[in-house]
Amino acid sequence: MILYHGSTLVIREPDVLHSQVYLDFGPGFYLTSFVKQAERWAARKAMRKRGRAAGRPQRAVVNVYNLSDDYRKMNVLSFGGADEQWLEFVCACRRGENVYQGYDMIVGNVADDDVFRAVSMYLDGTWDKERTLRELTFFRANDQYCMTSQAAIDKNLRFVRAYEVIQ
């Protein structure tokens, strides 16, 4: 399976050490099966780094990987959509809980900016679970693959190529 990672760097040897903590599925190396989504992520990262680097240009790079079929032997948690289990898992990870531990890879929808606004309304108690889940049905489907285990990355993910996104 071909997966993509948006960055400002070519990443031939991905690792989990450079991950942020309070992400949808916890710390890990994040990928997507949607090339346009990876291109948007790369452009966004380049824009953020440009702001911190006093306007110096930053490259937006999409890294392309092959996930071996052996990933099916890993301990994978897969969500079918933005359902109640997904919502509770994402909220727990965003609060810094370690519910991701014990999995090699977690697959599911992305809580991007629009989706996370709805999730935030749930987290702060403005909306109940039912209202939040109803609102989530209006957002565009997307996906993310979070590889939380370095051993799983080393065994199953192979760098194919990288290319720069024209901004």
DSSP file (Angstrom, degrees, kcal/mol; ACC not computed):
  #  RESIDUE AA STRUCTURE BP1 BP2  ACC     N-H-->O    O-->H-N    N-H-->O    O-->H-N    TCO  KAPPA ALPHA  PHI   PSI    X-CA   Y-CA   Z-CA
    1    1 A M              0   0    0      0, 0.0    66,-3.5     0, 0.0     2,-0.5   0.000 360.0 360.0 360.0 135.2    0.0    0.0    0.0
    2    2 A I  E     +A   66   0A   0     64,-0.2     2,-0.3    31,-0.1    64,-0.2  -0.762 360.0 178.7 -90.1 130.3    1.3    3.5   -0.9
    3    3 A L  E     -A   65   0A   0     62,-2.3    62,-2.9    -2,-0.5     2,-0.3  -0.917  13.8-143.9-130.2 158.1    1.2    6.1    1.9
    4    4 A Y  E     -AB  64  32A   0     28,-3.0    28,-2.0    -2,-0.3     2,-0.4  -0.902   6.7-163.7-127.1 148.9    2.3    9.7    2.0
    5    5 A H  E     -A   63   0A   0     58,-2.2    58,-2.9    -2,-0.3     2,-0.4  -0.984  14.9-143.9-133.5 122.5    3.8   12.0    4.6
    6    6 A G  E     +A   62   0A   0     -2,-0.4     2,-0.2    56,-0.2    56,-0.2  -0.709  40.4 133.2 -86.9 134.2    3.8   15.8    4.3
    7    7 A S  E     -A   61   0A   0     54,-3.0    54,-3.3    -2,-0.4    39,-0.2  -0.850  64.1-112.8-156.1-173.7    6.9   17.6    5.6
    8    8 A T  S    S+     0   0    0     -2,-0.2    51,-0.3    52,-0.2     2,-0.3   0.265  97.8  58.2-111.2   4.0    9.5   20.2    4.9
    9    9 A L  S    S-     0   0    0     52,-0.2     2,-0.6     2,-0.0    52,-0.1  -0.907  86.7-111.0-131.1 155.4   12.2   17.5    4.7
   10   10 A V        -     0   0    0     -2,-0.3     2,-0.6   152,-0.1   152,-0.1  -0.805  35.4-163.5 -80.1 125.5   13.0   14.3    2.8
   11   11 A I        +     0   0    0     -2,-0.6    -6,-0.0     1,-0.2    -2,-0.0  -0.832  23.3 163.2-119.9  91.8   12.5   11.6    5.4
   12   12 A R  S    S+     0   0    0     -2,-0.6   147,-0.4     1,-0.3    -1,-0.2   0.811  79.4  35.7 -76.2 -31.5   14.2    8.4    4.2
   13   13 A E  S    S-     0   0    0    145,-0.1    -1,-0.3     2,-0.0   141,-0.1  -0.781  84.3-158.4-126.2  85.8   14.2    6.8    7.7
   14   14 A P        -     0   0    0      0, 0.0     2,-0.3     0, 0.0   143,-0.1  -0.253  12.7-176.4 -65.1 150.3   11.1    7.8    9.6
   15   15 A D        -     0   0    0     13,-0.1     3,-0.3   138,-0.1    13,-0.1  -0.956  35.1-132.5-143.1 164.2   11.0    7.6   13.4
   16   16 A V  S >  S+     0   0    0     -2,-0.3     3,-1.2     1,-0.2    12,-0.1   0.548  91.5  82.6 -90.8  -9.0    8.6    8.1   16.2
   17   17 A L  T 3  S+     0   0    0      1,-0.2    -1,-0.2    10,-0.1    12,-0.0   0.782  86.1  54.5 -68.7 -27.8   11.0   10.3   18.2
   18   18 A H  T 3  S+     0   0    0     -3,-0.3    -1,-0.2     2,-0.0     2,-0.2   0.212  85.6 115.8 -93.4  16.6   10.3   13.5   16.4
   19   19 A S    <   -     0   0    0     -3,-1.2     2,-0.1     1,-0.1    10,-0.1  -0.506  66.1-119.6 -86.3 151.7    6.6   13.4   17.0
   20   20 A Q        -     0   0    0      8,-0.2     8,-0.3    -2,-0.2     3,-0.2  -0.401  21.6-134.2 -76.7 167.4    4.5   15.8   18.9
   21   21 A V  S    S+     0   0    0      1,-0.2     2,-1.8     6,-0.1    75,-0.1   0.916  87.8  57.9 -94.0 -49.6    2.6   14.4   21.9
   22   22 A Y  S    S+     0   0    0      4,-0.1    -1,-0.2    72,-0.1     2,-0.2  -0.345  76.6 131.9 -90.1  58.7   -1.0   15.7   21.9
   23   23 A L  S >  S-     0   0    0     -2,-1.8     3,-1.4    -3,-0.2    73,-0.2  -0.508  73.9 -89.8-103.3 173.6   -2.1   14.4   18.4
   24   24 A D  T 3  S+     0   0    0      1,-0.3    69,-0.3    -2,-0.2    70,-0.2   0.870 126.2  18.8 -50.9 -45.7   -5.2   12.5   17.3
   25   25 A F  T 3  S-     0   0    0      1,-0.5    -1,-0.3    68,-0.1    65,-0.1   0.054 118.3-103.7-116.6  23.7   -3.7    9.1   17.9
   26   26 A G    <   -     0   0    0     -3,-1.4    -1,-0.5    64,-0.1    -6,-0.1  -0.265  69.2 -21.1  83.4-173.9   -0.8   10.1   20.2
   27   27 A P  S    S+     0   0    0      0, 0.0     2,-0.3     0, 0.0    -6,-0.1  -0.405  88.4 100.9 -69.3 144.8    2.9   10.4   19.2
   28   28 A G  S    S-     0   0    0     -8,-0.3     2,-0.6   -12,-0.1   120,-0.2  -0.967  76.8 -62.6 167.4-175.2    4.0    8.5   16.2
   29   29 A F  E     -D  147   0B   0    118,-2.4   118,-2.8    -2,-0.3     2,-0.3  -0.905  54.0-149.1-101.3 117.6    4.8    8.8   12.5
   30   30 A Y  E     +D  146   0B   0     -2,-0.6     2,-0.3   116,-0.2   116,-0.2  -0.696  22.9 164.7 -97.8 137.5    1.7   10.0   10.6
   31   31 A L  E     -D  145   0B   0    114,-2.2   114,-2.8    -2,-0.3     2,-0.3  -0.861  16.9-153.4-137.3 170.5    0.8    9.1    7.0
   32   32 A T  B     -B    4   0A   0    -28,-2.0   -28,-3.0    -2,-0.3   112,-0.1  -0.974  22.4-138.0-143.7 158.5   -2.2    9.2    4.7
   33   33 A S  S    S+     0   0    0     -2,-0.3     2,-0.7   -30,-0.2   -31,-0.1   0.488  86.1  86.7 -91.3  -4.2   -3.4    7.4    1.7
   34   34 A F     >  -     0   0    0    109,-0.2     4,-2.0     1,-0.2     5,-0.2  -0.861  61.5-162.8-101.5 112.3   -4.6   10.7    0.1
   35   35 A V  H  > S+     0   0    0     -2,-0.7     4,-2.2     1,-0.2    -1,-0.2   0.883  91.4  53.5 -61.8 -39.4   -1.8   12.4   -1.8
   36   36 A K  H  > S+     0   0    0      1,-0.2     4,-2.2     2,-0.2    -1,-0.2   0.870 107.0  52.4 -64.9 -35.8   -3.6   15.8   -1.9
   37   37 A Q  H  > S+     0   0    0      2,-0.2     4,-2.4     1,-0.2    -1,-0.2   0.925 109.3  48.9 -64.7 -43.9   -4.0   15.6    1.9
   38   38 A A  H  X S+     0   0    0     -4,-2.0     4,-2.6     1,-0.2    -2,-0.2   0.881 109.7  52.6 -62.8 -38.3   -0.2   15.0    2.3
   39   39 A E  H  X S+     0   0    0     -4,-2.2     4,-2.4     2,-0.2    -1,-0.2   0.900 109.6  48.6 -64.8 -40.0    0.4   18.0   -0.1
   40   40 A R  H  X S+     0   0    0     -4,-2.2     4,-2.4     2,-0.2    -2,-0.2   0.912 111.6  49.8 -64.7 -41.9   -1.8   20.2    2.1
   41   41 A W  H  X S+     0   0    0     -4,-2.4     4,-2.6     2,-0.2    -2,-0.2   0.924 111.5  48.8 -61.7 -44.1    0.0   19.0    5.3
   42   42 A A  H  X S+     0   0    0     -4,-2.6     4,-2.5     1,-0.2    -2,-0.2   0.933 112.2  47.8 -61.9 -46.4    3.4   19.7    3.6
   43   43 A A  H  X S+     0   0    0     -4,-2.4     4,-2.3     1,-0.2    -1,-0.2   0.893 112.2  50.1 -62.3 -40.1    2.3   23.2    2.5
   44   44 A R  H  X S+     0   0    0     -4,-2.4     4,-2.4     2,-0.2    -2,-0.2   0.924 111.0  48.2 -65.2 -44.5    1.0   24.0    6.0
   45   45 A K  H  X S+     0   0    0     -4,-2.6     4,-2.5     1,-0.2     5,-0.2   0.911 111.6  50.4 -62.5 -41.3    4.2   22.8    7.7
   46   46 A A  H  X S+     0   0    0     -4,-2.5     4,-2.3     1,-0.2    -1,-0.2   0.910 110.3  50.1 -63.1 -41.5    6.2   24.9    5.3
   47   47 A M  H  X S+     0   0    0     -4,-2.3     4,-1.8     2,-0.2    -2,-0.2   0.912 111.4  48.1 -63.6 -43.0    4.1   28.0    6.0
   48   48 A R  H  X S+     0   0    0     -4,-2.4     4,-1.6     1,-0.2    -2,-0.2   0.921 113.6  46.6 -63.9 -44.3    4.4   27.5    9.8
   49   49 A K  H  X S+     0   0    0     -4,-2.5     4,-1.7     1,-0.2    -1,-0.2   0.864 108.1  56.9 -67.1 -34.7    8.2   27.1    9.6
   50   50 A R  H  <>S+     0   0    0     -4,-2.3     5,-2.3    -5,-0.2     6,-0.4   0.911 105.9  51.0 -61.7 -41.7    8.4   30.1    7.3
   51   51 A G  H ><5S+     0   0    0     -4,-1.8     3,-0.8     1,-0.2    -1,-0.2   0.889 112.9  44.6 -62.8 -39.9    6.7   32.2    9.9
   52   52 A R  H 3<5S+     0   0    0     -4,-1.6    -1,-0.2     1,-0.2    -2,-0.2   0.717 108.8  58.8 -76.2 -21.1    9.2   31.0   12.6
   53   53 A A  T ><5S-     0   0    0     -4,-1.7     3,-1.7     3,-0.2    -1,-0.2  -0.027 119.4-103.1-101.2  30.8   12.2   31.5   10.3
   54   54 A A  T < 5S-     0   0    0     -3,-0.8    -3,-0.2     1,-0.3    -2,-0.1   0.874  79.8 -49.0  52.9  45.1   11.6   35.2    9.7
   55   55 A G  T 3 <S+     0   0    0     -5,-2.3    -1,-0.3     1,-0.3    -4,-0.1   0.430  92.2 149.8  82.6  -1.8   10.1   34.8    6.3
   56   56 A R    <   -     0   0    0     -3,-1.7    -1,-0.3    -6,-0.4    -3,-0.2  -0.439  55.8-101.9 -65.0 137.9   12.8   32.5    4.9
   57   57 A P        -     0   0    0      0, 0.0     2,-0.4     0, 0.0    -1,-0.1  -0.298  37.0-161.5 -61.5 142.1   11.4   30.1    2.3
   58   58 A Q        -     0   0    0     -3,-0.1     2,-0.2   -12,-0.0    -8,-0.1  -0.976  17.4-120.9-124.0 139.6   10.7   26.6    3.4
   59   59 A R        -     0   0    0     -2,-0.4     2,-0.6   -51,-0.3   107,-0.1  -0.542  13.5-143.1 -77.7 144.1   10.2   23.6    1.1
   60   60 A A        -     0   0    0    105,-0.5   105,-3.4    -2,-0.2     2,-0.4  -0.957  28.1-174.9-104.6 119.2    7.0   21.6    1.2
   61   61 A V  E     -AC   7 164A   0    -54,-3.3   -54,-3.0    -2,-0.6     2,-0.6  -0.947  20.4-155.6-124.6 133.7    7.9   18.0    0.6
   62   62 A V  E     -AC   6 163A   0    101,-2.9   101,-2.1    -2,-0.4     2,-0.4  -0.943  13.4-155.9-105.5 124.3    5.8   14.9    0.2
   63   63 A N  E     -AC   5 162A   0    -58,-2.9   -58,-2.2    -2,-0.6     2,-0.4  -0.837   7.2-150.3 -97.6 135.2    7.5   11.7    1.1
   64   64 A V  E     +AC   4 161A   0     97,-3.3    96,-3.2    -2,-0.4    97,-1.2  -0.903  18.2 179.6-111.7 132.7    6.1    8.5   -0.5
   65   65 A Y  E     -AC   3 159A   0    -62,-2.9   -62,-2.3    -2,-0.4     2,-0.5  -0.905  25.8-134.8-130.9 156.3    6.3    5.1    1.3
   66   66 A N  E     -AC   2 158A   0     92,-2.7    92,-2.3    -2,-0.3     2,-0.7  -0.968  16.4-153.0-109.5 122.5    5.3    1.6    0.6
   67   67 A L  E     - C   0 157A   0    -66,-3.5    90,-0.2    -2,-0.5    89,-0.1  -0.864  24.4-127.6 -93.7 117.6    3.7   -0.2    3.6
   68   68 A S    >   -     0   0    0     88,-2.9     3,-1.8    -2,-0.7     4,-0.1  -0.196  15.6-116.0 -65.1 156.2    4.3   -3.9    3.2
   69   69 A D  G >  S+     0   0    0      1,-0.3     3,-1.6     2,-0.1    -1,-0.1   0.675 108.3  79.7 -65.2 -16.0    1.5   -6.4    3.4
   70   70 A D  G >   +     0   0    0      1,-0.3     3,-2.4     2,-0.2     4,-0.3   0.613  66.4  88.1 -66.9 -10.5    3.1   -7.7    6.5
   71   71 A Y  G X  S+     0   0    0     -3,-1.8     3,-1.8     1,-0.3    -1,-0.3   0.781  72.7  72.6 -59.3 -22.8    1.5   -4.8    8.4
   72   72 A R  G <  S+     0   0    0     -3,-1.6    -1,-0.3     1,-0.3     4,-0.2   0.709  90.7  58.3 -64.3 -18.2   -1.5   -7.1    8.8
   73   73 A K  G <  S+     0   0    0     -3,-2.4    -1,-0.3    -4,-0.1    -2,-0.2   0.569  91.9  92.0 -85.6 -10.3    0.6   -9.0   11.4
   74   74 A M  S <  S-     0   0    0     -3,-1.8     2,-1.1    -4,-0.3    29,-0.0  -0.300  95.2 -98.0 -77.7 166.7    1.0   -5.9   13.5
   75   75 A N        +     0   0    0     -2,-0.0    29,-2.9     2,-0.0    30,-1.4  -0.769  56.4 179.9 -85.3  98.8   -1.3   -4.9   16.3
   76   76 A V  E     -e  105   0B   0     -2,-1.1     2,-0.6    28,-0.2    30,-0.2  -0.879  24.1-158.9-111.1 130.7   -3.5   -2.4   14.4
   77   77 A L  E     -e  106   0B   0     28,-2.5    30,-2.9    -2,-0.4     2,-0.5  -0.948  19.4-173.8-103.3 121.6   -6.4   -0.4   15.8
   78   78 A S  E     -e  107   0B   0     -2,-0.6     2,-0.4    28,-0.2    30,-0.2  -0.970  12.7-155.1-124.7 125.7   -8.6    0.7   12.9
   79   79 A F        -     0   0    0     28,-3.1     3,-0.1    -2,-0.5    -2,-0.0  -0.796  10.6-147.4 -96.3 138.0  -11.6    3.0   13.2
   80   80 A G  S    S-     0   0    0     -2,-0.4     2,-0.3     1,-0.1    -1,-0.1   0.619  70.5 -44.2 -79.0 -13.3  -14.4    2.8   10.6
   81   81 A G  S    S-     0   0    0     28,-0.1     2,-2.0    60,-0.0     5,-0.2  -0.971  88.3 -43.6 172.4-168.8  -15.2    6.5   10.8
   82   82 A A  S    S+     0   0    0     -2,-0.3     2,-0.1    54,-0.1    54,-0.1  -0.517  84.3 142.1 -84.8  71.6  -15.7    9.4   13.1
   83   83 A D     >  -     0   0    0     -2,-2.0     4,-2.7    53,-0.0     5,-0.2  -0.296  69.3 -81.2-102.6-171.8  -17.9    7.3   15.5
   84   84 A E  H  > S+     0   0    0      1,-0.2     4,-2.5     2,-0.2     5,-0.2   0.896 128.3  49.3 -61.4 -42.9  -18.1    7.3   19.3
   85   85 A Q  H  > S+     0   0    0      2,-0.2     4,-2.2     1,-0.2    -1,-0.2   0.913 112.6  48.4 -64.1 -42.1  -15.1    5.1   19.8
   86   86 A W  H  > S+     0   0    0     -5,-0.2     4,-3.0     2,-0.2     5,-0.3   0.938 111.4  50.5 -60.7 -48.0  -13.0    7.3   17.5
   87   87 A L  H  X S+     0   0    0     -4,-2.7     4,-2.5     1,-0.2    -2,-0.2   0.925 112.2  45.7 -57.6 -48.5  -14.2   10.4   19.3
   88   88 A E  H  X S+     0   0    0     -4,-2.5     4,-2.1     2,-0.2    -1,-0.2   0.884 114.3  49.2 -64.6 -38.5  -13.3    9.1   22.7
   89   89 A F  H  X S+     0   0    0     -4,-2.2     4,-2.5     2,-0.2    -2,-0.2   0.942 112.5  46.5 -66.3 -48.2   -9.9    7.8   21.5
   90   90 A V  H  X S+     0   0    0     -4,-3.0     4,-2.8     1,-0.2     5,-0.2   0.917 112.9  50.1 -61.3 -44.1   -9.0   11.2   19.9
   91   91 A C  H  X S+     0   0    0     -4,-2.5     4,-1.4    -5,-0.3    -1,-0.2   0.912 110.4  50.1 -61.6 -42.1  -10.1   13.1   23.0
   92   92 A A  H  <>S+     0   0    0     -4,-2.1     5,-2.6     2,-0.2     4,-0.3   0.926 113.3  45.7 -62.5 -44.5   -8.1   10.9   25.2
   93   93 A C  H ><5S+     0   0    0     -4,-2.5     3,-1.5   -69,-0.3    -2,-0.2   0.903 110.3  53.2 -65.6 -40.6   -4.9   11.3   23.1
   94   94 A R  H 3<5S+     0   0    0     -4,-2.8    -1,-0.2     1,-0.3    -2,-0.2   0.761 106.8  53.7 -66.7 -23.5   -5.5   15.1   22.8
   95   95 A R  T 3<5S-     0   0    0     -4,-1.4    -1,-0.3    -3,-0.2    -2,-0.2   0.488 124.4-106.0 -85.9  -3.7   -5.6   15.2   26.6
   96   96 A G  T < 5 +     0   0    0     -3,-1.5    -3,-0.2     1,-0.3    -2,-0.1   0.555  69.1 148.2  92.3   8.7   -2.3   13.4   26.8
   97   97 A E      < -     0   0    0     -5,-2.6     3,-0.3    -6,-0.2    -1,-0.3  -0.434  50.6-129.5 -73.8 154.4   -3.5   10.0   27.8
   98   98 A N    >   +     0   0    0      1,-0.2     3,-1.7    -2,-0.1    -1,-0.1  -0.158  61.4 131.8-100.5  40.5   -1.6    7.0   26.6
   99   99 A V  T 3   +     0   0    0      1,-0.3    -1,-0.2   -10,-0.1    -6,-0.0   0.661  66.7  67.4 -64.6 -15.6   -4.4    4.9   25.2
  100  100 A Y  T >  S+     0   0    0     -3,-0.3     3,-1.6   -11,-0.1    -1,-0.3   0.687  75.4 108.8 -76.8 -19.8   -2.4    4.5   22.0
  101  101 A Q  T <  S+     0   0    0     -3,-1.7     3,-0.1     1,-0.2    48,-0.0  -0.288  70.9  36.5 -63.9 142.9    0.2    2.4   23.8
  102  102 A G  T 3  S+     0   0    0      1,-0.4     2,-0.4    46,-0.1    -1,-0.2   0.257  96.7 100.3  98.7 -11.6    0.2   -1.3   22.8
  103  103 A Y    <   -     0   0    0     -3,-1.6    -1,-0.4     1,-0.1   -27,-0.2  -0.852  55.6-160.2-106.4 143.8   -0.7   -0.6   19.2
  104  104 A D  S    S+     0   0    0    -29,-2.9    44,-1.5    -2,-0.4    45,-1.2   0.781  83.5   8.2 -84.5 -32.0    1.8   -0.6   16.3
  105  105 A M  E     -eF  76 147B   0    -30,-1.4   -28,-2.5    42,-0.3     2,-0.4  -0.994  60.5-159.0-152.1 143.2   -0.5    1.4   14.1
  106  106 A I  E     -eF  77 146B   0     40,-2.2    40,-3.1    -2,-0.3     2,-0.4  -0.990  13.6-167.8-125.0 132.5   -3.7    3.3   14.4
  107  107 A V  E     +eF  78 145B   0    -30,-2.9   -28,-3.1    -2,-0.4     2,-0.3  -0.964  29.7  97.3-125.4 134.1   -5.9    4.1   11.4
  108  108 A G  E     - F   0 144B   0     36,-2.0    36,-2.0    -2,-0.4   -28,-0.1  -0.988  65.4 -36.3 175.2-172.5   -8.8    6.4   11.2
  109  109 A N        -     0   0    0     -2,-0.3     2,-0.4    34,-0.2    34,-0.2  -0.205  56.8-113.7 -66.2 159.2  -10.2    9.8   10.3
  110  110 A V        -     0   0    0     32,-0.1     2,-1.3    33,-0.0     5,-0.1  -0.792   8.1-143.5 -95.2 135.2   -8.2   13.0   10.8
  111  111 A A        +     0   0    0     -2,-0.4   -87,-0.1     4,-0.1    -1,-0.0  -0.631  39.5 172.8 -92.1  73.7   -9.4   15.6   13.3
  112  112 A D     >  -     0   0    0     -2,-1.3     4,-3.6     4,-0.1     5,-0.3   0.033  52.6 -73.1 -70.7-171.6   -8.3   18.5   11.1
  113  113 A D  H  > S+     0   0    0      1,-0.2     4,-1.5     2,-0.2    -1,-0.1   0.903 133.8  43.0 -55.2 -47.7   -9.0   22.1   12.0
  114  114 A D  H  > S+     0   0    0      1,-0.2     4,-1.2     2,-0.2    -1,-0.2   0.940 118.3  44.3 -65.5 -46.8  -12.8   21.9   11.1
  115  115 A V  H  > S+     0   0    0      1,-0.2     4,-2.2     2,-0.2     3,-0.3   0.906 110.3  55.6 -64.3 -41.3  -13.3   18.5   12.8
  116  116 A F  H  X S+     0   0    0     -4,-3.6     4,-3.1     1,-0.2    -1,-0.2   0.811  98.6  61.5 -67.5 -26.9  -11.3   19.5   15.8
  117  117 A R  H  X S+     0   0    0     -4,-1.5     4,-1.7    -5,-0.3    -1,-0.2   0.933 107.9  44.7 -59.7 -43.0  -13.5   22.6   16.4
  118  118 A A  H  X S+     0   0    0     -4,-1.2     4,-1.4    -3,-0.3    -2,-0.2   0.919 113.2  50.0 -65.7 -43.0  -16.4   20.1   16.8
  119  119 A V  H  X S+     0   0    0     -4,-2.2     4,-2.8     1,-0.2    -2,-0.2   0.890 108.2  54.1 -62.6 -39.2  -14.3   17.9   19.0
  120  120 A S  H  X S+     0   0    0     -4,-3.1     4,-2.6     1,-0.2     6,-0.3   0.878 102.7  56.5 -62.6 -37.8  -13.3   20.9   21.1
  121  121 A M  H  <>S+     0   0    0     -4,-1.7     6,-2.1     1,-0.2     5,-1.3   0.863 111.6  44.2 -61.8 -34.3  -17.0   21.7   21.6
  122  122 A Y  H ><5S+     0   0    0     -4,-1.4     3,-1.3     4,-0.2    -2,-0.2   0.921 111.5  52.4 -73.3 -45.7  -17.4   18.2   23.1
  123  123 A L  H 3<5S+     0   0    0     -4,-2.8    -2,-0.2     1,-0.3    -3,-0.2   0.877 111.7  45.6 -60.0 -38.8  -14.2   18.4   25.2
  124  124 A D  T 3<5S-     0   0    0     -4,-2.6    -1,-0.3    -5,-0.2    -2,-0.2   0.434 116.6-112.4 -88.9   4.2  -15.3   21.7   26.8
  125  125 A G  T < 5S+     0   0    0     -3,-1.3    -3,-0.2     2,-0.2    -2,-0.1   0.498  84.4 119.2  85.9   3.4  -18.8   20.4   27.5
  126  126 A T  S   <S+     0   0    0     -5,-1.3     2,-0.3    -6,-0.3    -4,-0.2   0.916  80.1  31.6 -67.6 -42.6  -20.6   22.8   25.1
  127  127 A W  S    S-     0   0    0     -6,-2.1    -2,-0.2    -9,-0.1     2,-0.1  -0.861  81.6-130.1-112.9 149.2  -22.0   19.9   23.0
  128  128 A D     >  -     0   0    0     -2,-0.3     4,-2.2     1,-0.1     5,-0.2  -0.389  37.9 -95.4 -85.4 175.7  -22.9   16.4   24.2
  129  129 A K  H  > S+     0   0    0      1,-0.2     4,-2.7     2,-0.2     5,-0.2   0.891 122.5  52.2 -60.6 -43.0  -21.6   13.3   22.4
  130  130 A E  H  > S+     0   0    0      1,-0.2     4,-2.1     2,-0.2    -1,-0.2   0.923 110.7  46.7 -63.0 -45.0  -24.7   12.9   20.2
  131  131 A R  H  > S+     0   0    0      2,-0.2     4,-2.4     1,-0.2    -1,-0.2   0.917 112.9  50.5 -62.5 -43.3  -24.5   16.4   18.9
  132  132 A T  H  X S+     0   0    0     -4,-2.2     4,-2.1     1,-0.2    -2,-0.2   0.932 110.4  48.4 -61.6 -46.8  -20.8   16.1   18.3
  133  133 A L  H  X S+     0   0    0     -4,-2.7     4,-0.8     1,-0.2    -1,-0.2   0.878 110.7  52.0 -63.1 -37.4  -21.2   12.9   16.3
  134  134 A R  H >< S+     0   0    0     -4,-2.1     3,-0.9    -5,-0.2     4,-0.3   0.931 110.4  48.1 -61.7 -45.6  -24.0   14.4   14.3
  135  135 A E  H >< S+     0   0    0     -4,-2.4     3,-1.7     1,-0.2     4,-0.2   0.863 103.6  61.7 -64.1 -36.3  -21.8   17.4   13.4
  136  136 A L  H >< S+     0   0    0     -4,-2.1     3,-1.2     1,-0.3    -1,-0.2   0.734  89.4  70.2 -65.0 -21.6  -18.9   15.2   12.4
  137  137 A T  T << S+     0   0    0     -3,-0.9    -1,-0.3    -4,-0.8    -2,-0.2   0.676  90.9  62.0 -69.7 -14.4  -21.0   13.6    9.6
  138  138 A F  T <  S+     0   0    0     -3,-1.7    -1,-0.2    -4,-0.3     2,-0.2   0.568  85.9  93.6 -87.2  -9.3  -20.8   16.8    7.7
  139  139 A F  S <  S-     0   0    0     -3,-1.2    -3,-0.0    -4,-0.2     2,-0.0  -0.576  85.7 -96.3 -92.2 149.9  -17.0   16.9    7.3
  140  140 A R        -     0   0    0     -2,-0.2     2,-0.2     1,-0.1    -1,-0.1  -0.297  42.7-113.0 -59.6 136.4  -15.0   15.5    4.3
  141  141 A A        +     0   0    0     -4,-0.1     2,-0.3   -32,-0.1    -1,-0.1  -0.513  49.5 151.6 -73.0 140.5  -13.7   12.0    4.9
  142  142 A N        -     0   0    0     -2,-0.2     2,-0.3   -32,-0.1   -32,-0.1  -0.885  26.4-137.6-152.2 179.1   -9.9   11.7    5.1
  143  143 A D        -     0   0    0     -2,-0.3     2,-0.3   -34,-0.2  -109,-0.2  -0.966  10.1-165.1-146.0 163.8   -7.6    9.3    6.8
  144  144 A Q  E     - F   0 108B   0    -36,-2.0   -36,-2.0    -2,-0.3     2,-0.5  -0.988   9.4-154.3-147.8 144.4   -4.4    9.0    8.8
  145  145 A Y  E     -DF  31 107B   0   -114,-2.8  -114,-2.2    -2,-0.3     2,-0.7  -0.980  13.2-165.3-117.3 116.3   -2.1    6.1    9.6
  146  146 A C  E     -DF  30 106B   0    -40,-3.1   -40,-2.2    -2,-0.5     2,-0.8  -0.908   4.5-160.0-107.5 112.8   -0.2    6.6   12.8
  147  147 A M  E     +DF  29 105B   0   -118,-2.8  -118,-2.4    -2,-0.7   -42,-0.3  -0.831  14.7 174.4 -92.4 112.7    2.7    4.2   13.3
  148  148 A T        +     0   0    0    -44,-1.5     2,-0.5    -2,-0.8   -43,-0.2   0.540  56.3  73.7 -96.9  -9.7    3.5    4.3   17.0
  149  149 A S     >  -     0   0    0    -45,-1.2     4,-2.0     1,-0.1     5,-0.1  -0.923  61.3-157.0-113.3 122.9    6.1    1.6   17.1
  150  150 A Q  H  > S+     0   0    0     -2,-0.5     4,-2.9     1,-0.2     5,-0.2   0.887  98.3  55.9 -62.7 -37.7    9.6    2.1   15.7
  151  151 A A  H  > S+     0   0    0      1,-0.2     4,-1.9     2,-0.2    -1,-0.2   0.896 107.1  49.5 -61.1 -39.7   10.0   -1.6   15.2
  152  152 A A  H  > S+     0   0    0      2,-0.2     4,-2.2     1,-0.2     5,-0.3   0.888 111.8  48.8 -66.9 -38.7    6.9   -1.7   13.0
  153  153 A I  H  X S+     0   0    0     -4,-2.0     4,-2.4     1,-0.2    -2,-0.2   0.959 111.9  48.3 -62.5 -51.1    8.2    1.3   11.0
  154  154 A D  H  < S+     0   0    0     -4,-2.9    -2,-0.2     1,-0.2    -1,-0.2   0.850 119.2  38.9 -60.3 -35.7   11.6   -0.4   10.5
  155  155 A K  H  < S+     0   0    0     -4,-1.9    -1,-0.2    -5,-0.2    -2,-0.2   0.808 129.0  24.6 -84.4 -31.2   10.0   -3.7    9.4
  156  156 A N  H  < S+     0   0    0     -4,-2.2   -88,-2.9    -5,-0.2     2,-0.5   0.589 101.5  75.6-117.9 -13.1    7.1   -2.5    7.3
  157  157 A L  E  <  -C   67   0A   0     -4,-2.4     2,-0.5    -5,-0.3   -90,-0.2  -0.911  51.9-175.2-114.5 124.4    7.6    1.0    5.9
  158  158 A R  E     -C   66   0A   0    -92,-2.3   -92,-2.7    -2,-0.5     2,-0.2  -0.964  26.0-123.8-121.5 129.2    9.9    1.6    2.9
  159  159 A F  E     +C   65   0A   0     -2,-0.5   -94,-0.2  -147,-0.4     3,-0.1  -0.480  30.2 173.5 -66.2 133.3   10.8    5.0    1.5
  160  160 A V  E     -     0   0A   0    -96,-3.2     2,-0.3     1,-0.4   -95,-0.2   0.783  55.5 -48.7-106.4 -52.7   10.0    5.2   -2.2
  161  161 A R  E     -C   64   0A   0    -97,-1.2   -97,-3.3     2,-0.0    -1,-0.4  -0.970  43.1-132.2-170.4 173.4   10.7    8.8   -3.2
  162  162 A A  E     -C   63   0A   0     -2,-0.3     2,-0.3   -99,-0.2   -99,-0.2  -0.982  17.7-173.6-138.7 151.6   10.1   12.4   -2.2
  163  163 A Y  E     -C   62   0A   0   -101,-2.1  -101,-2.9    -2,-0.3     2,-0.3  -0.993  25.8-113.4-145.2 153.0    8.9   15.4   -4.3
  164  164 A E  E     -C   61   0A   0     -2,-0.3     2,-0.5  -103,-0.2  -103,-0.3  -0.670  24.9-134.0 -88.6 138.2    8.5   19.1   -3.6
  165  165 A V        -     0   0    0   -105,-3.4  -105,-0.5    -2,-0.3     2,-0.5  -0.785  19.8-126.8 -90.4 128.6    5.1   20.6   -3.6
  166  166 A I              0   0    0     -2,-0.5  -123,-0.1     1,-0.1  -107,-0.0  -0.648 360.0 360.0 -76.7 124.2    4.8   23.9   -5.6
  167  167 A Q              0   0    0     -2,-0.5    -1,-0.1  -124,-0.0    -2,-0.0   0.416 360.0 360.0-101.7 360.0    3.3   26.5   -3.3
